[in-house]
């Protein structure tokens, strides 16, 4: 079935749910996993000067610290599940493209991502990296949306 699964994370609780689900899926089909987090480059344009709160160096350090935190959690989830896992942090101005390009470059055969659950006009206006990946990826995408009763119901169905 699947041999290499890419799981993007933004550090949110919903992304963590997708990581847990993706690890359980990987374990059930004996697949390896790559977990990716994408940070956007330092913003070079601001409407008001007060909007820029970091120097490029401070921003870079802050993004690297956040990425390391997100990826550490994913590595721990992989170890707990007994799944082979590599982690990556990429800087890209369009996260959805970084996800698609990484999946292609790493020869992934599935992308597992969280749905952030926006509905109606907010989903259209705000856009969604998940929707963009779904729209543009030629690699299958599994969108995980945690049920109301929690992640454990979904995981129980895999084992």
N, C-alpha and C positions, 0 to 999 in steps of 0.2 A: 504494500500500500504506500505509505509515505516513508521516506528515508531521511529527509532533512527538513526540519520545520523552522521557519523564521518567526520569532515572536517580538514585535516592536513593543516598547514600553515608554510611557511618559511619566512613570512614577506614581500614577494615580491608583486609587483603590480598584477602579475598574480594570486598569491594566494589570494589576496584580492578580485579579480574578482570571484574566485571560492567560497569564503566565502559569498559574496553577492548573488551569484546564489544559493548556498546551503541553505542560510537563506530563500530566496524566495520560494524555493522548499519545505523546512520544513514547512513554513507557509501554503503553499497551501495544504499540506497533513496532517497538524496538528501533525508534528513529533517534537521530541526534538533533540537537537544537542549537540555534544561534539566536541570542537575544540582542536586540538592537535598540539603542536610544539615540535620538537625533536632536541636536540642539541647533538653533538658528544662529547665524553669524551676528556679531555685534551690530546693533542697529546704527546706521550712519545718518539717519534722517529722523528728526523729531519736530513736531509742530511747535512745541515750546521748549526753550532751553532747559527748563526745570524738569522736563520729562526724562532727560538722560541722567541717571543716577550713578552709573559705573563708568570707569575708564575702560578701554578695550581689554587691558590686562586684568582688571578686577572682574569684568564680565566673563572672560575666558576661564579664570580660576573658579568662579562661582558655578559656571556650567560644568566644568570638569568635576567639581565636588558633587554636584547633583547627579551627574551621570554615573559616577563611581558608586554613589549610594543606591541608585536604581539597579545597577548591574550586580551589586553585591547581593541584594535581595533576590534577584533572579538566580544567581549562582547557588545561593542557599536552597532555593526551591528545587533546583535541579539535583543538588546533592541529596536532598531529602527524598526525592522521587527515584533516585538512582539512574539519572539520565545524563548522558554525555552532553555538555553544554559549553559553548564558546560565547563570549560577550564582545560587543562592539559599541563604540561611541563614535558617531560621525557628526560633523558640522555640515549643514546643508540648508540653503534658504528655502527649500521646498521639501519638507519631511516626507511627504508621500512618495516623491521621486526617489529619495534616498532609500526608502523601504523597498520599492520595486527594484531599483538598481542593485541593492545589496542581495535581495533574494535571487536575482538572475546571476550575479557574480558568484555567489556562494552555492549555486546549483540547488537551491531549495525547491521543493516540490509542493510546499504548502506554506501559506502565511496565516498565522492565527493572531487576530487582533480583537481588541475590545470595541464594543459600540458604546459611545458615551451617552446614548439614550435621548438625544435631542429630538424633539418632534415638531411638526408643523413648520411655521415660518422661521423659527430659530435654527432649525436644521438646514434650511435653505440659505439663509442669510449668513450664518456663522461658518458654514461649510464644515466639513469633517475630513480629517485625514483618512479615516476609514472609508468614507464614501469615495474619496479620490483614488485610494488604492483599489477599491472594488471596480471603479470605472476604468482605470487605466492598466491594471495588471493582467498579464496573460497567464500568470501562475494562479492556481486556485487559492481563494481566500475564504477562511472560515471566520465568521464574525461571531464572537462570543458575547452574549448578553446574559448576565447573571440573573437567574430567576429570583423572584421576591424572597423565597425561603433561603437563599444563600447558595454559595458555590458548592457546598457539600452534596447537594442533591444532584447537580450536574456531574460531579466527580464520581459519585456512587454509580451512575449509569455507565461509566467507562470501565469499571472494575468488575 
